[in-house]
Amino acid sequence: MRKIRCLLRQVAGSRIPTLLILLVLCLGVSAQRNAKVTMSFKNESMQSALKRLEKVSNMKILFTYEDVEGYRIDGDYKDTEVEGLLQMMLSGKPLDYSIEGNLVNITLRERLNDYEKARRGFSGHVIGDDGEPVIGATVRIMGTKHAVATDINGKFSFDVWPRGAQVVVSYIGMETATVKAAEDMRIVMKSDAKVISEVVVNGVFTRKANTFTGAVSTLKGDDLRSVGNQNILQSLKSLDPSFLQIENLGAGSNPNALPDFQMRGSSTVADVQGEYASSANQPLFILDGFESELTKIMDLDMNLVQSVTLLKDATAKAIYGAKAANGVIVIETRRPESGRIRVSYTGSLSLEAPDLSSYDMCSPAEKLEVERRAGLFTSKTGNIVEQLALDNTYSSKLAEIVAGAKTDWLAQPTRVGLGHKHSVYIEGGDQAMLYGVDLSYNRISGVLKGSDRTTFSGGVNLTYRWKSLQFRNKLTIDYNSSNNSPYGTFSDYVRMNPYSRLYDADGQLMKAYQYANNAGEIGLYYNPLYNTTLNIIDNSTYTTITENFYAEWQALESLRVTARFGLVHKTTTGDVFLPSGHTSFVNATDEFSKGSYDKSNGKYTDVSADLGVNWSKQMGKHLVFLNGQLNLTNNNYSTVGVKAVGFPNDQMNDITYAVQYAKNSAPTGTEGISRTVGGLASLNYSYDERYLFDANYRLTGSSETSRDNRWGSFWSIGAGWNVHNEKFMKSLKWVDRFKLRGSFGYTGSQGFSSYDAKATFTYYTNASYNGQIGSYVKKLANNDLRWQEKYDTNIGFDLTVLDNRLTARFDYYISTTDGMITNVTVPSTTGFSTYVANLGKVENKGFEAYLNWRALSAGRDYVNAFASVAANTNTLKKISNSLRAWNEQQDKTMLADKLTTPSVKYYEGCSMNAIWAVPSLGIDPQNGKEIFVKKDGTVTYDYDIADQVVCGDNQPKYNGTIGINGEIKGFGFSVTGSYRWGGQMYNTTLVEKVENCNLEYNVDRRVLTDRWQKPGDMALYKAVTDMSVTYPTSRFVEDYNLFTLSSLSLSYDFRDWKFVKNSFLERLKVSAYTSDLFHISSVKIERGTSYPFARTFSLSVQATF
Amino acid sequence: MKKIHISILALLTASMSLVSCNDWLDVSPKSQLEQDDLFGRESGYNDQLTGVYTKMCENSMYGLQMSIGFAEVLSQNYDINTSSDEWRYVREYDYKNSDVETVINNIWKNTYSCIANLNVMIESLETADKKMFTEGNDSVYLGEAIGLRAYLHLEMMRYFACAPSMDSSAKGVPFVTQYGVKVTGQKTVAETMQLIINDLLKARDLLKADPACQYSERFEWNTATSQRSPRFNYNACVATLARAYLWNGDKENALKYANEIIDINDGEEQLLNRPFSWVSPTVFQSSNKHDYQPSFYTEHIFRLSINEWEDNGNKYFHKEKGVNSLSPSYDYANEIYELSAGLGADYRLVYAFDQDGSERYLSKFWYMEGRQANGMIPLLRMTEAYYIAAECLKDSNPQRAVEILNYVRSNRGLSNNLLPETLTSEQINDEIFKEYRKEFLGEGQLFFYYKRLNASEIKGAPVPGSKSVYVLPIPSGDIEFGGYEN
């Protein structure tokens, strides 16, 4: 500012001393302000007027040109006192004057206030909505350069207080607040859910989304809850296509079946030993910073979830190093909010209805017709007596059917399951102490009678703050009890012949039926319902105690030290009781071995602890975050199981009633300890929020790798460019955000058992020699065994345009798993047949794209539409010799065991999910035989397993989700669909229930309609009389496209109603959900063979007091 | 400055913890023992050897196939019923038959499994702190392990490689001395034999510390429960040397070690407390059948005591197995024991055959409740040393050869049927063959007698002896993954 306070310029120092000098001057100078002057102005500029006055009055008038610029004076003043003249000249203008002796000081009114208030300044403190002080938040006086950071107590102060100043408080993870400055102000920052997407929570630390270069998806708890209320995994798969549930047509909607998930393709072969087959590709789950089991996540009360973050690329997941290769899912639960005691209740009732629409079984008359056509009633020998007998059988069966023999077998074991769920959360407290208590009960009743899953859980969350220290403690206890249906496997009912009556003439439940097989031989088949009349037990329970402790010390403004300790102790039980009357003991001769009881107990203790340091600093345009962490984990587990037999009475259903242990049985079990230690360093640097850089390094030592390869180091590097912050982009007003990012790095996964790397010995348990027990070496130790490493490269962008209405995200990745753990076959001269080694390489590449359109956004009302697509291709680059041997074994087994479904085979250059079958030209209309194409292109009627080629791929080419949700005037809605496109499926229903069908049992209706009958028929399937086995052929490889309406929900929030506003109620909301309402598939296949799929309808009430 | 201090502190903590972590990460499994734990005390070596003997007792090895079963069927000493589903393809040397292939593969696989278990022990023993052993025991364990390993390799040579008389430059079996993933290649038959002999010599030196050759009173020699006598001890090592040298055609050395065995028993200065001695006829006169020892266990140099013998001992030599039973028929047994030549008093016929129902079966290995000799399967018999010596001497000193054979005859109840000293070398040879046939009936040795001589005739065999009969195929998996051939 250019000043012309000529006089004062000589006086050095601040304003206050200047004023003092002026005051001193005043004392000695007589007042000249009363001197009278006469002046006339004609539209004269203020400065010229003041300068003339200065001359006329002999006073020194001080002013700033800028201050008075633009004001003009008009009027004649005669014999007016200088002060009066000044008053008139300045009236109506924002200028003040002061007279000290013969000095006149003209100032802007504002500036004067500035002086006054500068003497006071103002201060305050910032707290989060959880009642904790927000440390290191930036507090800025709006429109000025005055900015400070809050201290360890969340306090800040300014030594200036511009009149009417507004302060802007910002902090990552919090909604930016703008408040009018006041004395000792208290600013509450909201960690509003909307803002969560502005930060990246990875379970170890928090990063500003704006400067982070990793590929992540963050989903708010509310988003997950608006999609469904079953569990977060179900909601998650409806929202993010990269989180793919492996379709399990067998397990259907069994509430006790653990689903299998994978992110970005599979990177581990389902090993020959199969030990890890089910979960080899499962991502790592992190709950509140600690590794967690899938079961825990599945049973987690959804209402407690604050956010879920999916870490996908190397930059995002490298901090989890050795365990992160399959992706990481970070779940944060809510923390109590401060204030008066608040109680939230969520209750829901749900109905699960069996979805049997995929079944198309024959009716009694149709089944009989199939049997007739198949020649079951035609004598093979042509013997007239035999034929007469068969005719008799046919007519008596027909008569039965006409008389109304019809059983709806599908309906027998199924039901509409009624489940309910209650969840209470109590929270409150003040800045020093916060508490949150959660209690929940969830009972799921499955659609197969008697199957259910009940979870109780309770937790206490306490936060205590003292000076720069903060402690958080969360103790959770979960109890779960699951019952499997005594009705057994659903397919046992589906296959029952529809003309078999349930009850005999005396009204007794039939125990067995006589069915004729394809050759016309009669066999005895048990009624699966019979066993359900017995007192069967198939129950498992677990109890988990989880204790998480967290301490934080704000050592310096920019430095924070954290320590965490987590303990999980889990006990499991399993009980399976089959009474002696069970049909599986029909052939047992020894009365005292009938009835069996399998009991198992497990114990699992997981301890983890870590110590972290966070340092963050803004230096001009440089923003640096540094994190370091040391951690260790110790995991013990043991299970033991025994089997007892001989239960004379069905009611004596405790293992202690057993007559004896099962013959030649010994207790079974597993046991293991695994330990890891590690450290992590993570850097996030950004320059001017334009150029971004991330680097992570993780060192892990594990007890499971060999002594020579104990330590694995994993790292990642990422870079990003916030294009929208560049000057040249500022003119493009419609672009709000455009970030380019890329990363690469290594993560690991284990996939071998605890002791594979060591030569371990065990003792013979079933043989002795000369009265001594001998030892032997268990396996061929591989001293070179190391982590299997995944190298991820990811490039992507984030784009937000049109005033934040349209958001897009895109990622392309190539992930190569090297040193894949597989069994390697060795010659038996080593004493063993295989050992575990890092051999094999698999590549996954693909992309993910997300589009989100905020169609409406006005106050609380919004409408949001979204669509996403993910694609992944999987290629085996290198395999071990044992996998080659495995392929051959698969072929041998297929022929030996007459397997009709394609086997999993591994070939270099092929996908791990390839469907291997012999190409087929279909059924020859002339003779009903299938025509195969050999590898050399010639055609043949003979099936040769060597002609198998890749005829499809089980994994979809594209899969994704699409949906719309919103809330208008309290009405909320959400519709989500998921789809898969491309990819194939081997239609096992066609093979097993139509073509290779077993006529002993019921068959698919298509047997009647689509099979070849006479020359000239253009049939899809072989002749009904053709009893040959159909091995995998391309005829049954079908393109598999699917659309599922995965969720539909409606809700209403009563917040605007008077009875809510005027009562103790803070919130009242009702919601209705349905899930899996319908699906459209290009493949007609039986879904839910062991356990039917279900459609879920539920109604929920949410209230906060 | 404060920051710097903190980072230094953090670094120190980090580096300190990394150092101590390595120990912490050494987790010992509860249900399994680690190498250092097992071999950290003397008993661990004993346990490991016991483990190998336990494995050798399995049916796939000496519990059935490498003794009374497969190996003996190959020798055609049992006239197997041609409709036997279990043995007919073995009898026909149809090694391609999938059941036979499985038996052969298991012999190979399990023998090498024993070798791996010995190797891991030998490696530990060679670096072990000798202080933990009772004096001298470390050499005994090492000698026993190296010797047994050589014995098993010789077995593999006898099954899966050409005999040196057939083709000594053919590929031998892999001689494996390391536990690990490294694949051991093949050497020639001659080279492999040399490796086996070298190890046996080394083992013999080490086993000189064996209490079994110190002949002291404190050691109970040949009782069923004695710890060292039935094991691969010093004498077993010497006898194996004699067997290996003869297999290799080195008669001079074969004689040397055969004589060492003979001298213990029938030498000029017979030792007291002999580790093995001729069966005493008094045991056959006992009214208690349980005292019977038709397999003459006092004559065993190396044997396995098979715990689970009840099953096999009660089945294969009884009518229960029907066409699958393992016994020479009445007439065939009479032929083997030369009944027509007036040799019917042979203990091996009189006391080792018994009636079960209407048929006579080989009762040598019958299981009888409470009998001490149950499941004692000889792997080395002292008489083999006599036959080896006789074979080595038949040209140079036929009288001595006959004398040696007569030692055996006189201890088999044939004192009145001694061989004349005037026998020619060829006649002696014939007598040796007959002895092999009689002595080792049911023990799986005769086949290798034919093979050693590359005999073109195998008595009772449907096909003549040839390489395709004598050399069993190496498992196809090992041909593929180990690049082996034979």
Interface residues (C-beta under 8 A of the other chain):
Chain A: A555 L556 L559 L611 V613 W615 G628 L630 L632 S638 G669 T670 E671 G672 I673 S674 R675 T676 V677 G679 G701 S702 S703 R707 R710 S754 Y755 K758 A759 T760 F761 T762 Y763 Y764 A767 S768 Y769 N770 G771 Q772 I773 G774 S775 Y776 V777 K778 L780 A781 N782 N783 V824 T825 V826 P827 S828 T829 T830 G831 F832 S833 Y835 A837 N881 A885
Chain B: K2 K3 I6 A10 T13 A14 S17 L18 C21 N22 W24 L25 D26 V27 P29 K30 S31 Q32 L33 E34 Q35 L38 G44 N46 D47 Q48 L49 T50 G51 V52 Y53 T54 K55 C57 E58 N105 W108 K109 Y112 S113 C114 I115 A116 N117 N119 V120 V173 P174 V176 Y179 G180 V181 K182 V183 T184 T225 Q227 P230 S305 N307 E308 P475 G477 D478 E480 F481 G482 Y484
